[in-house]
């Protein structure tokens, strides 16, 4: 069976510090991978997606970047965090077929102080 | 324009009553999919139910059913016999070919459902 792991679960970082959130998927190959952000009390906003190794597309301009160094690994990064980067970050994957549901990781609560 | 609209920010419902969570969508694509997710306080996103635009029948999954009214572009979630454990945020989401994002989902802002004993 397939599983998705996301860590850390919570993170408190000072403004201006770097960020690295990791997400890995097991039990499948060549998944589509996604990073979403959820601001407090709001819906999910798609930040990045990837259809293959090294292929990253950004949905919104921002202070963050993403990388996919391996087929089932997706990393969200920042060189210098801003206060506005605070939020709940969710990694997700799906098979590359139309109308397949997204499977989500457990999320990372990021607080930038 | 908003693609997914959930007009109920919050709802209080008595335990064992049925619940209807509203969702309307906007797309010009004839092929699309509609999804409902549940997000308890732990933060995980739990898939509940899916409806394809070409599906002839309304989707059902246990106590969950989707009231799909295509002409009205409405995809309401119905929870029968609500339980205390149903208290959570509920998100409606859509995938259409015009959404970009490698067919990622576009989410509504959610409805916070609280089941009262």
Interface residues (C-beta under 8 A of the other chain):
Chain A: X32 X34 X42 X43 X44 X45 X46 X49 X50 X51 X57 X59 X88 X90 X92 X94 X98 X99 X101 X102 X103 X104 X106 X107 X109
Chain B: X4 X31 X33 X35 X37 X42 X43 X44 X45 X47 X50 X52 X91 X93 X95 X100 X101 X102 X103 X104 X105 X106 X107 X108 X109 X110
